[in-house]
């Protein structure tokens, strides 16, 4: 039996949806970009700010008719993507953002 890690399953799903470009910022050490390295069908495009990822993915989806995909690091990175999510939602644009949640291990630290 072959073991599949979480992000490999996400990349496999993106391939089934025929995603060609993946917009975002690498930041977390256990992120999806390690799995994309072995997947030449999906090209990662790095952005300067998390808000740009979903906006670029939305623009790509609207122009090409394909699903747009974007990513940001957990915590504030995902929060910065919200304006792009809202824009895609109101424009009825297909957008996928497999973003992780923040670790609960540090939740009690103040």
Protein Blocks (a to p, Z undefined) as FASTA:
>chain_A
ZZddfklmmmmmmmmnopabdcdddfbfbbfklmmmmmmkbccdddfbfklmmmmmmmmm
mmnopacdddddehjlmmmmmmmmmmmmmnopacddddddddfklmmpZZ
